[in-house]
Amino acid sequence: MKKVLASLVLAAGIVWGAVSFGVSIGPPPPARVVAVPPSPGPGYTWVGGYWYPVSGRYVWHDGYWSRPPYEGAVWVGPRHDGRMYYNGYWDGSHGRIEHDHRWDHDRDRDWRH
């Protein structure tokens, strides 16, 4: 009896684990065209504006000047391949650094350094 019960629990877990739910909102709207302001100084990289998903819709994030997390890192912008959205990130010889939208609340964070 224990073997039958264990088998049923395992089978239910496999079946339930194979089911997933998601919301697809499709590709984002076209990027906005804006004039890039002058760089605040050497060592800054322009991170162009982009759409990113929030709660089933796209929200525009204005472009901004930022210092890379380490020298030589380059910004790889977010993209949508027609099926999935991929966040932007910094990449280079010291590895990939994921973009953190919490940084966005302090837009002048790089100007103080």
C-alpha positions as CSV (number, residue, x, y, z in Angstrom):
1,M,0.0,0.0,0.0
2,K,2.8,2.4,0.8
3,K,4.4,1.8,-2.6
4,V,1.1,2.5,-4.4
5,L,0.6,5.7,-2.4
6,A,4.2,6.8,-3.1
7,S,3.8,6.1,-6.8
8,L,0.6,8.2,-6.9
9,V,2.3,11.1,-5.1
10,L,5.3,10.9,-7.4
11,A,3.1,10.7,-10.6
12,A,1.0,13.6,-9.4
13,G,4.1,15.7,-8.8
14,I,5.4,14.9,-12.2
15,V,2.1,15.8,-13.9
16,W,1.7,19.0,-11.8
17,G,5.3,20.0,-12.3
18,A,4.9,19.7,-16.1
19,V,2.1,22.2,-16.1
20,S,3.1,25.9,-16.1
21,F,1.2,29.1,-16.5
22,G,2.5,32.3,-18.0
23,V,1.4,35.5,-19.5
24,S,2.7,36.5,-22.9
25,I,2.5,40.2,-23.7
26,G,4.3,39.9,-27.0
27,P,7.1,42.1,-28.2
28,P,7.5,45.7,-26.9
29,P,6.6,48.8,-28.9
30,P,9.2,50.4,-31.1
31,A,11.9,52.3,-29.2
32,R,11.4,56.0,-28.8
33,V,13.7,58.3,-30.8
34,V,15.4,60.8,-28.5
35,A,18.4,63.1,-28.8
36,V,21.3,61.8,-26.7
37,P,22.5,64.5,-24.2
38,P,26.3,65.2,-24.0
39,S,28.3,62.9,-21.9
40,P,28.9,64.1,-18.3
41,G,32.6,63.1,-18.6
42,P,35.1,60.4,-19.6
43,G,34.3,56.8,-18.7
44,Y,30.5,57.1,-19.2
45,T,28.5,54.9,-21.4
46,W,25.1,55.8,-22.9
47,V,22.4,53.2,-22.0
48,G,19.7,53.8,-24.6
49,G,16.1,54.0,-23.5
50,Y,14.1,50.7,-23.7
51,W,10.8,49.1,-22.9
52,Y,10.7,46.4,-20.2
53,P,7.9,44.3,-18.9
54,V,6.2,45.1,-15.6
55,S,3.0,43.4,-14.4
56,G,1.9,42.3,-17.9
57,R,2.6,45.5,-19.8
58,Y,5.7,47.4,-21.1
59,V,7.1,50.4,-19.3
60,W,9.5,52.9,-21.0
61,H,12.8,53.5,-19.3
62,D,14.5,56.7,-20.4
63,G,18.1,56.4,-21.6
64,Y,20.9,57.7,-19.3
65,W,24.6,58.0,-18.9
66,S,26.2,55.5,-16.6
67,R,29.6,54.2,-15.6
68,P,30.1,50.5,-16.3
69,P,30.5,48.3,-13.3
70,Y,34.2,47.7,-14.3
71,E,36.6,49.0,-16.9
72,G,36.0,47.4,-20.3
73,A,32.4,46.3,-19.6
74,V,30.0,47.0,-22.4
75,W,26.2,47.5,-22.2
76,V,24.3,44.8,-24.0
77,G,20.8,46.2,-24.5
78,P,17.6,44.3,-23.7
79,R,16.0,42.5,-26.6
80,H,12.9,40.5,-27.6
81,D,13.4,37.6,-29.9
82,G,9.8,37.4,-31.0
83,R,9.0,35.0,-28.2
84,M,10.8,36.0,-25.1
85,Y,12.2,39.2,-23.5
86,Y,15.8,39.3,-22.3
87,N,17.0,42.0,-19.9
88,G,20.0,44.2,-20.7
89,Y,23.2,43.5,-18.9
90,W,26.9,44.6,-18.6
91,D,29.4,42.2,-20.1
92,G,33.2,42.0,-20.5
93,S,36.3,40.3,-19.3
94,H,35.2,40.1,-15.7
95,G,31.9,38.5,-16.5
96,R,28.3,39.4,-16.9
97,I,26.6,41.9,-14.5
98,E,22.8,41.9,-14.6
99,H,21.0,45.2,-14.8
100,D,19.2,46.0,-11.6
101,H,16.2,48.4,-11.9
102,R,16.7,49.4,-8.2
103,W,19.6,51.4,-9.5
104,D,17.1,53.4,-11.6
105,H,15.7,55.1,-8.5
106,D,19.0,56.9,-8.1
107,R,19.5,58.1,-11.6
108,D,22.3,60.5,-10.5
109,R,24.3,57.7,-8.7
110,D,27.2,57.9,-11.2
111,W,27.4,61.7,-11.3
112,R,28.6,61.8,-7.7
113,H,31.7,59.7,-8.3
